[in-house]
């Protein structure tokens, strides 16, 4: 008796079964991450920023003040090796400003500008709506279990 191909198998047009359920789960998670990233990018792209840049703006808004560049990188959802280049782009768009500390000239502090605040505030509703839309099919209990499962997976990853 032949097993029916899973949804992810069909999406990636894989004819052979996965080696095990864990492999299938990882592929499904990676595929979902890609689909979700593209979906959310459609919200921020028309505003001339990327999801990572949006993340930086949210970090700076939430900090309530200037942060060192390294700390911004540590707080990001996705690891971004080019934080300085990303800040360069945001600064050119007048969404952030950077200053050197007077006590330690090596440390650069970054803060969100009024224009950056206006943009991230304007994106709050569309991003919240997108978040709700993609997870609307989960009950509150399923959502709680999903979050716990993702926490467990991240906890098992030691990089």
N, C-alpha and C positions, 0 to 999 in steps of 0.2 A: 504494500500500500504506500503510495507516494504522498509525502507531506506537502501541504499547500505552502507556497512561498510566503514569507512574512511581508509586511508592508515595506520594510526597509530593503528587503531583497528585491522586491518588485521595483522600487524607486531607483535603485542603483543597477537594475537589470542584471542581477547576479543569479546565474542558473544553478550553481552548486550551493549546497547548504553550508552554513557557517560551521566552523570546526567545533564550536560549543556555544551555549547560550550567552556566556560572558562576552565572547567576541561579537555576537549579534547585538548585545546591549551596548557595547562600546561604539560600534558602527552606528547604531541608531542614535546614540547620544551625540556623536560628532556630526551626523547628518542633521539632527535637530538643531544643534548649535548654529550650523551654517544657515539653515532656513530661517531661524529666528534672527540672526544677525542681518540677513538681507531684508527681512520684513521690517525690522526696526530702523535700518538705514534709510528706508523710504520715508520715514518721518523726519529725520534730521537733514538728509541730503538737500532738500529744497532750500534749506537755510544756509547752505554753503559750509557745513561742518560734517565731520565724521562722527561715528559713535564714540570713538576714543576721545575726540575733542569735546564732545558733549559730556563725557564722563569727567574730564578735567574741569570743565566749567561747573559741574555739580559738586565736585570735591571742593573747589575754591569757594563756591557759595556756602556750602555747609560748614566750612572751616571758620567762616565769619571774620577772616583776616588773611594776611599773607602767609604763605607756606614756602618752605625751602623746596627746590626742584626735586630733590631726592625723596622727600616725603610724599609729594604728589605721585611719583612713580610707585611708591610702596602702597598707596591707597587705591590705585587703579584696579578695575575689575579684571582687565586683561593686561598681562605684562607687556610693557611697551619699551623697548630698548631705546627708542628715539624720542624720549620725553622732551629734550631740549629743542629738537627740530619741530616737534608738535607745538611747543610753546612759542617758537619763532613764528609759526603760521598764525597762531591765535593772536599774537601781539600785532602782527601786520594787519589783522582784521579789527584791531582795537578792542578785542574781547578780554584780553588780560594785559597786565603791565608787570614788568620785572624791575626790581631795584636791588642794588648791592647793599648789604648791611654795612653800616658805618664802622662797627666794631670788628667785623671779620669780612674783609673785602672779597674773600673767596666764596662766601655764601651768597647765593642769589635768591631773593624772595619773590614770589609770584602772587599776585592778587587779581581778582576778577574786577573788570571795569563796570561802570554803569551800563554800557552797551552790552557787555557780556551778561550782566544780571537780567537785563530786559529780554535777551534771547533765551536764556535758560528758563526764565519764568514763562515766556511764551510757549516753550516746548513742554512744560509740565503737563498740561491737559492732553495734548496729542500723544505723548509718551505713556501717560497713565491709561488712556483709552486703548492704546496698542497692547499694553501689558494685560489689561482686562480681557481684551478680545482673544489673545492667543491662549489664555488659560481658562476661558469661559466654560469649557467642557469638563472641568474638574470641580467636584464638590469641595466644600471647605475641608472635609476630612481627607479627601484624595490629595488636595493641595498641601496639607500639613505633612502627609506621608511622603509626597514628592520632595518637599523641601528637606525632610529628614534623610531621605535616600540620597539626595545630592550631597548633603553634608557628610554622610558616611563615605561616599565615593571620594570626595575631596580630601577627607581625613586620611584615606588610605594611600594617597599620592604624596610621596616624599621626594621632592625635587631638590 
